[in-house]
Amino acid sequence: MLKRFYISLYFSRRFYWVFVGIILLFVVSYGIPFLYMVGQLLLLFFAVVTVLDYIVLFLRKNPVPVRRDIADRMSNGDNNPVRMQVTNEYPFPVRLRIIDELPDQFQQRNFSLYADLKAGEVRRLDYRLRPTERGEYVFHNINVFIRSPFRLLTRRSIVPAEMTVRVLPSYLALRQYSLLAASNNLAESGTKRIRKLGHSLEFEQIKEYVTGDDIRSLNWKATARKGGQLMVNTFTDEKSQQVYCLIDKGRVMKMPFDGMSLLDYAVNASLVLSQVALLRQDKAGLLTFGDTIGTFLPASRHSMQMIHILETLYNQQTRWQETDFEKLYAMVRTRITQRSLIVLFTNFESLSGLERQMPYIRAIARRHLLLVVFFENTGLRQLREQEAEDIEGVYVKTIADKFAYEKRLIVKELNQVGIATILTAPENLTVQTVNKYLEIKARLAI
């Protein structure tokens, strides 16, 4: 329970308006003498009402208890619920204005909640917050402004409620996509059923032949032992394959979209993809890199792997340097020895930027199944769609078309050398990445 409260008194607008009206009445009484007595009576009545207002307002020590209910962690990029529970212990209705001192990261200077409570009423006030960067967020005090019955005075109570909340990668999206992936139901995201190209290599069992079984799977030795009863081999999808998320922490990933950096979008998508891979019985791993190699987490199906991935992703920040793909290739070659699906989250804004790193990307693709994920510049899309009204507008639109064309050339260049790519808007990154992983698994391409 909170025990210390800081109380202060404010005069309301109604107080000042009434007081100014009485002063004007005294001024007018110089010309109309009988108004002087009326003004004195009104002033006396006003003083008595104000004193009574003060007494009933400050008679109780803590008449309106307020409690903030919030989880000890929040999900980055998602709307997180915050609950305020307010109780009116006055014997009369009150009007409240509640200012919750939000963390500095939100930059909300005019946040207020309003409520009219009856005597003895308990109410829950809900609101939502959307953080856009990972880290520790500090909630400060709660300010409660209580209007008196006559609305002349306002009592301000400052409730100490400081607490620290950790903003983690998007674990709310993690739950959503985990359920969808477990049922292989991502139809709402555009996923289609993929025809498998052949048998999986992982044997499951031998069973009796029934109509509809693939006759190419007949086991003739088992059939002979059964005295002519046809027996077939059954196979299951290969499991325990390695899936690595490689996250670029260079300065190109600090570009902001909708308040979040590309690095945060990649972190959220990596978290969801890792969970989906583990649900599909694969091994999930992680590697972060920039001008130096960051954190390497070997692929595993251990029960604590998701916790390790979540904590690792929570601490990732860009170093504002140019990415060194040569060091990345050396790390992949020495530490990832088994053929794996490698999902590389990076960004290329020009074809020349890709060409500088192409030798290292192709070298990784020769040893692993590489999927390069980079981002569409949604700001350019808006510039391309708007009508040009003058010469400057034509120039801006032409430049935007040029950059968008280079993005398509980058996709074409990678596809020509057999490297799978995803070019997506940041907000669609998680859906597109999970869909591509499910497609690769369905095609038995790993």
Disulfide bonds with the S-S distance in Angstrom:
none
